């Protein structure tokens, strides 16, 4: 019997039988076979439920936790607690306890996979202990069109792709080659299942919540822990309940739910919490629509977002050839939703029947404007009215439903003899989506409409866009169905006003070519100059003829990888073998310079830019040349221009840090609210550590970035009194009393101004005992290696 790496076993909870697909030898060939409940139980109990197979343990865990807590559980809690490493002894308190969990899967995109695999290699383990995959989606630059851009990327990134392919084969990971599609769409199509727990090295991993899975974005070091067979640590999230009532109609789309919620909660309102949707309105949504909502939950800082199992999920599982999973989930659906009477830490209600279409932005995804107020807001704010580019697709909105609805609007315009007035781009989320919409005609409609079909990859959404229609610094407006719109995010132009909305509205506004438009109230002109109103979008949630898988882009790990070699050239400028960080010297740190006091929003895009820098994701020293070059220096209001405390001269942030490091001087960064918001980008933590940083001291942190800093042996600290941020001057020196680091106790920061008396500030932190060991040993990876060495002795 062989359980394929690509297929899933599903365990629901509380004495629930699992669904098992096995390969049975018949006629000399392996054939896939779904076994019935009786045989499934026998296989499950006698063959599969070993220490390395999670099914029985998941069910048993939940029984233990139920008995301990003796209260109704939310669905999010059911998923997490069923994956506990120690359900008997684990402290469980929302927002307080650190849970040690055993995820079912790990997924890495190519930009983050390089560093994750380099770290895994340094651990010296022969194979991954948890099913894992790598997805090549981030390194393909949008320039001309799909096939040509893909070919160009394969040539430019050959060294990296060869490294990832060989490393996956060597260490037992599945490898999705360039052109496969975006990681989150691939996960939804192949791996996500109700009740499961997945971690992914990308902040939009929560897309899997569209199939009832707790899919959580993490840094590469977290992924390495789980790939190595260690439990994964997560601060027990609070649970925000979002009750949906009513039903969507007309121009309102699933995207509008999360756009509305982002306006309510802001970019940090979901920090430390899982957003759990429930209520009768859930049943009116498609599975991919729910994925869209969960995907963009990252924009409110949420740990992840989940929907309870419903018939839409069953339909999607059936359409993607996983009906067996849907059947068992349907049978045991009682456990794939919140218990009656379960309590939420916060409850928000949204009536879908009253919900308006929304457009969010510019420069932040939580600036939400309902369509009825859109035109007046554009005028009031003075945003550039001409819509230069409309972009649909991405991991957030590239489902068959999204493409069908957008194509219906484009077809309506074409039937009136008009095409897109704006540049219009289409990014299919996966090869399966591309092949299916090519077969069913939507792709041809987009091309007739004037659309440019890009590669099945992230492209402009993450800054991989060779945009040439405007000059850098030229104010202009673009509208996308993406998830993020931070300054310079899409095209590296800080003057680009990027707005996020549904693909329906992107398409409608592209027909109009202006922001001064509302498709509900404003007509457009046909080829003869006569006015007509665009019809509301229509489109099938799932393809009537089923999905066309398209080209085979998956590389399974070989049975025997002994002969596989993973080579990293010592002269490469793309890949660099890692060296361990030095452990803490056991002393307080004195007379530290402040490398930069960051003013205002400092996202991971500011700390470690993407775009052209993506090519260095596997080379820590080279990519460190982008460290904090986008952050605004509070001293002078400029980016990448800080004073060197030793020479008094101004220079680039990385150059100044390197000068300090060369002279053996540690430094700190001071930052504002929600520091590290945005991507799961581990490099934003690795770079300061590599260039000699000791601590990042801010008003507050985004969750993933705080964890990433801890993993690399940095000190992420917050001002106990947030007003102390205002009292610190960029040219102050500071002492950091590291010897005070202890669980639940503040540390002391002694500030020594250039002119004036010294003063002290208290710094809070969230370190637990295990994380303090990371700091002492120099990193989490060092701690892992130390324990492995101790075990051998």
N, C-alpha and C positions, 0 to 999 in steps of 0.2 A: 504493500500500500504506500502511496506517495501523495502527500498533501502539497499541491503546487504552490509555489511562492506567490503567484499572482492572485490566487483565489482566497476567499475568506471563509472562516468558520464564524458563525454567529452564536453568541451566548447572550440570552436575555437573563432575567434574574428571578430569584426565588423559586427553586425547584423546577427550573425551566430546562427542557431538553434542547440540545443544540441542533442546528442544521449543518449537515456535513456533506461536502462534495468530495468524492474520492476518485482516484484513477484506478480502474480495474483492467487487468490484462485479459483481452478477448481477441481471439483470432490473431494473436501475435502483435496487437497494437494496444496502446494505452487508450482507454476511452473514459470520458467524464461520466460519472454516475451520481445522481442524487438519490440518497437512501432515505427510506421512510423513518418516521419518528422512533419506531421500536428498534430497528437496527442502528439508527443514529445514536440512540442512547447506549447501546452495547459498545459501539465503536468508541464513543465519547468516553465511557467509563473505563473500558479495558485497554484502550490503545492510545488515545490522544491526551488524556488528562495526566500528563507527567509534569514534572517541575517546569518544563519548558513550554508547556501548552496551557494557556490561560483560562480555558473555558470553565472547568469545575471550580477553580479558585475564585473566579469572578462571582459566580453564583453563591458560593460559600461566604465570600467576603461580605456581600450585601446582607445575608442572613445575620451574620455576626454584628454588623453595624446597626441593623434595625433593632436587634435585641438591646444593644447598648444605649442607643439614643431614644428609643421608645417614643417616636413622634413621626408624623407624616414627612416624607422626603420630597424635595423638588426633583425634577428629572435630572437636572445638572448634578445634584448630589448623588443620585443613584449611579450615574456613570462614573463619577470620581471615586466614590466609596467602594464600588465593586472592583476597582483596580488598585486598591490599597495593598502595599507590600506587607503590612502588619495590621490587619483589622482589629486584632485583640488589643494591642498596646498603643495604637496610634491615637494621639490627642486629636480631637475633632471639634474645632470651634471656628465658625466662619470669620474670616478676616484676621485670625490670630494664629492658628496652628499651621505648621508646615507639614504638608502631607507628602509622604513618600509613596509614589505611584509606579505602576508597571504598565506603561503604554503598550498597545497592540502593534503599533507600527511607527516607523520614522520615515520622513520624506525630506529631501533636501533639493533646493534648486541649485543650478550650476554655479552661480556666483558665490553662494555660501557653502556649497558642498566642497569646494576646493580646500578651504581652511578646516572644515569639519573632518574631512578625510585625512588631511595632513596631521591633524591632532590625533585621530584614531590610529594612524600609522605609528605615531610616536609612543602610543600606549603598548605596542608590541603584541597585540592580540591577533590570532590567525583568521578569525571570522567574526562577522557581526552576530550578536546573540538575539537580536530582534529583527523581524522582517523590515527591510529598509530599501528605499529607492532613491535614485538621483534623476533629476529632470532638467534637460537642457533648454531653458527658456529665456534666460536673462541676457545672454551675450549676443543676441541677434539685433543688429541695428536696423531700424526702419529707414530706408533711403529711396529705393525705386519701386519695389514691389516684392511680393512673397518669394518666388523661386530664386530671383536674382539676389535678394538680400540674404536668403538662406545660404546660397552657394558662397557668397562673399564671407559670411560669418564662419562657415566651415573651413574656409581657407585661412582666414585671419586667426581663428581660435583653435587650429588643429592641435597644437601642443597641449592645450587645456583639455580638449575633448578626448584626445588619446590618453591623457593621464586619468581622467575620470572613468573612461571606459575600462581601462586596464585595472584601475584600483577597484572598481565595482566587481569585475570578474575575480580579482584576487581575494577580496574580502566578503564576497557573497551578497552583493547588493544588486537589485534590478536596475537597469540603466535605460532611460528613455532618451533616445538620440535627438539631436537638433531637428526641429520640424514636427516633433510629437505634439507639442502644444504646451500650454501654460500649466504648471504644476498643479494648481488647485482644480482646474477642469479635469485633468487626468485622474486626480484622486477621486473626484466625484464619480467619474465614469467607471473606475476600476476597483477602488479600494474602500471607499467610505461605506459604512454600514451602521444601522441603528444600534445604539448602546455602546459603540466602540470608543476607544481613546487613542488619538493619534497626535504626535507632535511633529511639527515641520519647521524648517529653518527659514521661514518667511512669515511676515506678520499677517498675511491674509489667509493663512492656513484655516482659520475658522469657517471658510467656505464650506467645509465638510458638514457643518451643522445643518445644511440643507437636506441631509440624509439622516438627521438625528444622531450625529456623532459629535463628541466633544473633541474637536480638532483645534489644537492650540499652537500658536507661533512661539518659537523659542530661539535662543542663540545656538550656534554650532557646538559649544561646549556641552550644553544640555543634551543635544543629539548624540554626542560622543558617549556620554554616560550611558544612555539607553542602548546604543549600539554595542556598548561594552558589557551589557548585562547588569548594569547597576540601576537601582531605583531612581526615578526622577522626582525632584523636589519642587513643590508648588505651594505657595502660601494659600491656605484654604480660602477660596474666593467667596465673597458675598454673592447673593443671587438677586439680580434685578428682574422682576417679573414685568413683562409687557403683554397686557391682555388685548387681543385683537378682536374687534367685533365688526359686524357689517361685511361688506364685500366690495372689492375694487371694481371700477367700471370706467369706460371712456378712455381718457388720456392718462389716467392715474395708473401707475405701474408699481410692482413690488419695491423697486428702488426708492420710491417716494416714502416708504415706511421708515427706512433707515435714514433718509435725508431729513425727515421730520424729527426723528429721534435724536439725530446729531444736533439739531437746533435746540432740543430740550436739554440734553445732557452735556453738551459741549465736548471738546476733544479730550477732556480728562474726567468726565462724569462717570464713565464706566470703569475707571481704574480699580483694579483689585476685585472685580466682579465678573460673573458670568451673566449674560443677558439671556433670559429664558422666555421665549414667546409661547403663548398659550391662548386659549379662548376660541370661540366659534369661528372667528375670522380666519384662523389658520387653515381651515379646510378648503378655503377658496383659492389658496395659493398653490402654484406648482412647486415641485421639488427644487427646480433650478431657480425659481423666484426666491425661495427661502434661502438658497445658497447665496444669492446676491445680497440679501439682507445680512446674513451672518458674515459674509466676506467683509463688508464695509463696517462691521462692528469694531474692527480694529481702529477706525477713525474716532471712536469715542473712548479709546483706551481699554476696552473690555478684554478680559482674559480670553474669552471666546463667547460664542452665541450658539444656542441650540433651539431646535424645534422638536416637538414631540412627534413620534411616528404617526403618519396618517396615510390615507389611500393615495395621495399624490406621490409619496415616496415609493409605495408599492408599484405604481405605474412606471416610475422612472427606473426602479430596479429591474422590472420586467423588460423594459425597453433596452436596457444595457446588459441583457442576458444574465441577470441575477435574480430571476423570479423565485428561486428557492429561498433566498435570503428574505425576500419580501413576504413569502408565504409564512415562514416561521415568525417573522416580526408581526405579521397580522394576527397569528394565533395567540401570541403572547404580548399583545399590544398594551395590556393593562400596566405592564412594568416599563413600558417605553414612553411614559408620560409621568407628570407629577402625581403624587398621591393626593387624594381629596383632602383638603384642609392644609396642604403644605403652605408654609408662610415664606414670603419674600421680604428681603431687607428694604426693598423699595418697589412700589407698584405704579406702573404707568398704563393708562388705557388709551388706545387709538381706535377710533371708529373709522373703518376703511370706507364706509359709504360717504363719509364727510371729508375724507382726506383729499387735499388738493395736490396736483403735481407740484414738485419743488425743484428749485435750482439753487445749488449751494456754491458759495465762493464770492469773490476770488480770494486766493492766497491762504485759505483755511477751509477745511471741509465742514465746519460746523456753522458757517454763516448761511443760515437757511432762509430762503425767500419763497413764499408760495407764489404760484403763477399769477394769481389775481393782483399781486402787488409788485410784480416783476418790472414792468415797464416804468412805473413811477420811480422805483428804486434805482434802475439803471440811469435814469435822467438825473435824479437827486445826487447820486454818487459820482456822476461824470465818467462812468466806465466807457471805454471805447466801444461805440455802437456797432461798428462793422464786425461781423463774425468772419474771421479769417479762415478758421479750420473747424470742422466738426469731426469728431473721432468716436466711432462706436467699436464695441468689442471689449477686449481685456479679460482678465480673470473674473471680473465682477459682473460683466454683462455680455457674455458671448454664447449664450445657450441657443438652442434651436428656436425657442420661443422668442428670444430677443431679436434674433436675426429675421424671423418671419414677420414680426410686428414692424420692424424698421423697413423691411422690404415692401410691406403693404403700403406704407407712406410714400416710399420712393416710387412705387408703381402708380399710385394715385397722381403724383406729380407728373410722371412720364405720360400718363394718359391724357394730361392736359397740355402736353407738349413742352414741359419745362424740366430742367435738371437742377442739380445742386448749384447754388450760387457761390457757396463756400467750397474750399478744398474739403474733400470728404474721404475719410479713410476707414477701412474695415479691418479689424483684427480678429480672425477666428480664434476661439479659445483652444482648439485642439484639431488634430488632423481628422478626427472623426466628425467634428462639426464642419470643417472645411469641405470634406468629401460629401457630406450629406447635403449641405446647402448648394454645392455645385450640382449634384444630381437633381435636386428638387427645384432649381431655378432661381433661388434668391441671390446667388452669387452673380449670375448674369444680369439680374435686375440692378444690383449695386453698380456693376461696371457700366451698364447703360445709363445709369443715373449720374455717372461721372466719378464714381468711387475708385479709390486705389486700394486694392486688396493686399494687405501686408502679410508677413509670415505669421505662422502659428506660434506666436511668442509674445513677450511682454511689450517690447517696442517702446512707443512714446510714453506709455504709462509710467515707466521707470526711468525715463530720460534717454532711452536708446532711440533717438530720433535725430537724424541728420536734417534738421529743418533749415530751409534756405529762402523761404518766402518773405521773411522779415529780418532786419538787422538786429543784432543784440543791443538792447537798450531802447528799442522802438516799442512804444506802448501799443498793445493789440489785444484782441479777445479771441479765445478759443473755447470750445464747449465739448466735453467728452462724457462718455458713460463710464469713466474710470472711477477710482476710489479716492485718489489724493490730488491735491492741487496746491501744495506748498509753493512758495516763491521759487521759480526756476526749476521746478520738479520735472516738467515734461520736456522742455526745450533749452534749459540752461539760460533762459532770458528772464532776468528779474522783472522786466516790465510787462511780461505776458500775463494777462488776466485770464486765469483758467477757471472755468465753471464746470461743476459736476452735476449731471442730471441723468435721466433715463435715456436709453438709446432712442426711444420714440421721440422725445423732445429734441435730442441732438439732430435727428434727421429732419424734423419739421423746421427747426431754426436754420438748418443748412439750406432748405428750400428758400426760405425768406432771405437768408444772407445777412441778417441783422439781429441785434439783441432787442431792438425796438419792435417786439412782436409777441403775440399771444395766439396760438392756433385755435383757441376756443372762441376768441372774439374778433380776430383779424383775418381778412381774406388775403390771398396772394393772387398774382396775375398769371393767366395762362399765356400761351404763345401769341395769342391775338390781343393781349392786353385786357381781357375780360377777367373780372374778379371771381374767385371761387374759394371755398373753404376746404382745407384738407380734411379728409374723413378720419375719424378716430382709428387708431391702429387695430388690426386684427391679425391673428396668427395662431397656428397650432402649438400647443405646449410640447408635443412630442411628434416626431415624423411619422406620418401614416404608413410609410413603407419600411419603417425601422431605420436604425442608424447604419450608414455605410462606414465601415472601419477605416477605409482609405489605405494608405501605405502602411506596411508593417514597420514600426519604428522602435520596437522594444527589443532589448538585449537581455536575455535571462542569464543569470550567473551559471557558469559551467559546473558540471558534476565534480570535476577534479581541477583545481586551480593551482596545483603544485608548480606547473611549468610557467605560470603567468608571472611576468615581471612588471613591476611598477617603477618606472625610471623618472627621476627628476634631475635635469642637468644642473650642475653647480653654476653654470654661466647664464641660466635662463633669467629673463626679466619678468616672466609671468608666474613662475612657480619657485618656491623657496622652502626647503625643509626647515621645520621649526626647531629652535633651541629653547630649552626650559628657561622660564623667568627665574630670577634670583629670589630666594626666600627673604622674609622680613628679618632685619638684623636685631630685632628685639628691643629697639630703643625708640624713644620719642624723636620726632623729626623737628628740627629747629631751623629758623631763618629761611623758610621756604619762600621763593618768589611766587606771585600769582601770575601764571602764564598768560591768562586772559580772564577778565571779568565779562561774561557774556551778557548782553542786554537783550531782554525779550525772548521770543520764541527761538529755541535752539533744538531743532529736530536732528534725527540721525542724518538727514540730508545735509545739514549744516556741519555736522561733526565729521562725516565721511561721505562725501558726495558720490553719487553713482555716475551715470552717463559714461564719459570716456574713461573714468577711473575703474570701471568694472573689470577691465582687462588685467588689473593688478590684484584682483581678489585673492589670488594664490601666492602673492609675494608680499609679505608683511612689510618689509622695509620700503619697498617702492610705493605701496599704497599709503604708507604713513606720510607721504609728502602732501596728502590732501587733508591732514588732520586739522579740523576746526577752521578751515579756510573760508567757510561760509558764515561763521559766527560773527556777530557784531560786537566789536570791542566797545565796552561802555565808556572808556576813556575818551574816545574820539569819534564814535559813531561810524567807524569804518570796519570793513571786513578784511581779514588777513593782514592786519597792520598793528603790531603790538610792540611795546617798549621792552627792550632787553634790560633787565635789572642790573646786569653786570657792566654793560657798556653805555647804557642810556640811549642807544640807537634804536630806531624803529625798523622792523623787518617782518617777514612772513612768520606766521605762527609755528609751522613745523621747523623752520630754520632756527627760530629762537629756542624751541624745545631741544633740538639737537645740540645746540651750543651748551645749554644747561647740562644735558646728559654727558657730553664729552668732558665736562668739568666735574662730574660726579655730584651734581646738585639736583635733588628731587624738586618737584614743583606741584602746584595744585591749580585747579580750575574752579572758578566761582560762577554759578549759573542761576537762572531764574526759575520760574514755575514750569513743571512738566518737562523737565530737561530729558532729552533722549526720546521724545515723542516720534512716532513714525515706524519705520522699518525695523525688523528684527536684527538688523545689520550688526553682526558681532565685531566687525572691524572698528566700529565706533568705540568699542571698549579695548580692543587689542592695540590700536594705534597709540592712545595715551600711555598704556602700559609699556609698550615697546620703546617709546621715546622718553621714558623716565618719569612719568607722572606717578604720584602717590595717591592723591585723593581728588574726587570731584565733589564739591560742596555747593549745594543748590537749595532752592526753596522747596522743590518737590521733584520726584523722578517719574518717568514712565516705567511701567513694570518690567518689560523685557530688558530695557537698557540697564536698569539697576541690577538685575540678575546677571547680565553679561559682565558688568564691571566686577562684581563679586567673583565670578568664575575666573577672571584673569588676575586676581590678586590685588585689585584696586579697592579703595575705600569709598563707596558711595555714601555720602553723608548729607543730612538735611539740617538747615538751621532750625533749632527748636523754636526760636523766635524768628519768623520769616522776615521781620523788619531789619534784622541784622545784616541782611543782604545789602540794604541801602547804605549802611554805615561803613562798609568796606570800600577802600580805595584801591584801584588797580595797581598802584605802586607800593602798597603795604607789604610788609613781610609777615609771615605767620609761623607760629609753632603749633604742631599738631601732636597732642599727647596720646600717641598710639598705644602706650602701655595701659591706658584706661579702657581699651576695647573689651567689652564684656556684654553678655546677653542682657538686653533690657535696660542698659545704663548708658547715659549720654557720655560723649567725649568732650574734651575741652579744646577749643581753638583759641590760642592767644594771638591777638592781632597787634602788630607793632607798626603804627603809622610812621611815615617818613618824618612828619612834624607833629608831635603831640604824644601824650602818654599811651602806654599799652592798655588794652582792654580785652576782656574775655567774652567768648560766646559759647553757648552749649550747642552741641551737634547731636542730633538723633540719628539712629540707624535701625536697620531691621535684621542685623546679623543674628543667626543662631549659632550653636556650638560648632556644628559641622562647617558652617561657612567661615567662622573665625579661623578654623584650621586651614581653609583655603588661603586666607590672607597670610597666615604664619608660614605656610609652606611655599608661598609664591604664586599659587594658582590651584584651581580644582584638579587640573591634569597632573600637577606635581603631587598632589595629595593622593590621587589614584595610583600613581607609580610608586609612591612611598608605601602604601598599603600592600600593593602587590609584592614589593620586595620583602616586606615584613612577613607576609604569608609564606614566602618561599623559605625564609629562615626559621 
